[in-house]
Amino acid sequence: MYNVKISSKHQITIGKEAFEAAGLREGDIVTVRALGPGRVEVVTMQSVLEQHAGAFDGGNEMRDTIEELRSEWD
């Protein structure tokens, strides 16, 4: 566990050991969610995508429907 100070811009720095232990990489896009008073969760978007991968059936049908709707806007 590491203690860090929150800056005036609401920023924190994740220490190297915690950063590496969490499997984070420079350039990762993360989601930050408040879990309650004094608690936040940081999750990489890759983790979110992997969690929901395959959740929707009919990918090609959905893509075709989206393209059809987009063509109506032109």
C-alpha positions as CSV (number, residue, x, y, z in Angstrom):
1,M,0.0,0.0,0.0
2,Y,1.3,3.4,-0.9
3,N,0.4,6.9,0.4
4,V,0.1,9.6,-2.3
5,K,-1.0,13.2,-2.1
6,I,-3.9,14.5,-4.2
7,S,-2.8,17.6,-6.2
8,S,-4.8,20.8,-6.5
9,K,-5.9,19.5,-9.9
10,H,-7.3,16.3,-8.4
11,Q,-4.5,14.2,-9.7
12,I,-2.5,11.4,-8.1
13,T,0.7,9.6,-9.2
14,I,0.6,5.8,-9.1
15,G,3.8,4.4,-7.7
16,K,5.9,2.2,-10.0
17,E,5.4,-1.0,-7.9
18,A,1.6,-0.6,-7.8
19,F,1.5,0.4,-11.5
20,E,3.4,-2.7,-12.5
21,A,1.6,-5.0,-10.1
22,A,-1.8,-3.8,-11.6
23,G,-0.5,-4.6,-15.1
24,L,-0.9,-1.0,-16.2
25,R,1.0,0.4,-19.2
26,E,1.8,3.9,-20.3
27,G,-0.9,5.1,-22.6
28,D,-3.6,2.8,-21.2
29,I,-7.1,4.3,-21.1
30,V,-8.7,3.8,-17.7
31,T,-12.1,4.3,-16.2
32,V,-12.3,5.7,-12.7
33,R,-15.3,4.9,-10.6
34,A,-16.2,6.1,-7.0
35,L,-17.0,3.2,-4.8
36,G,-18.0,5.2,-1.8
37,P,-16.4,7.8,0.5
38,G,-12.7,7.6,0.2
39,R,-12.6,4.8,-2.3
40,V,-12.1,4.7,-6.1
41,E,-11.5,1.9,-8.6
42,V,-9.3,2.3,-11.6
43,V,-10.0,-0.2,-14.5
44,T,-8.4,-0.3,-17.9
45,M,-10.7,-0.1,-20.8
46,Q,-9.1,-3.3,-22.1
47,S,-10.4,-5.1,-19.0
48,V,-13.9,-3.7,-19.6
49,L,-13.8,-4.8,-23.3
50,E,-12.6,-8.3,-22.4
51,Q,-15.3,-8.6,-19.8
52,H,-18.0,-7.8,-22.3
53,A,-16.5,-9.4,-25.4
54,G,-19.0,-11.6,-27.2
55,A,-22.0,-10.2,-25.2
56,F,-23.8,-9.2,-28.3
57,D,-24.9,-11.7,-31.0
58,G,-25.2,-10.9,-34.7
59,G,-22.3,-8.5,-35.0
60,N,-22.6,-8.4,-38.8
61,E,-26.3,-7.8,-38.7
62,M,-25.8,-5.0,-36.1
63,R,-23.1,-3.4,-38.3
64,D,-25.4,-3.5,-41.3
65,T,-28.2,-1.9,-39.3
66,I,-25.9,0.8,-38.1
67,E,-24.7,1.5,-41.6
68,E,-28.2,1.6,-42.9
69,L,-29.2,4.1,-40.2
70,R,-26.1,6.2,-40.9
71,S,-27.0,6.3,-44.6
72,E,-30.4,7.8,-43.7
73,W,-28.7,10.8,-42.1
74,D,-26.9,11.8,-45.4
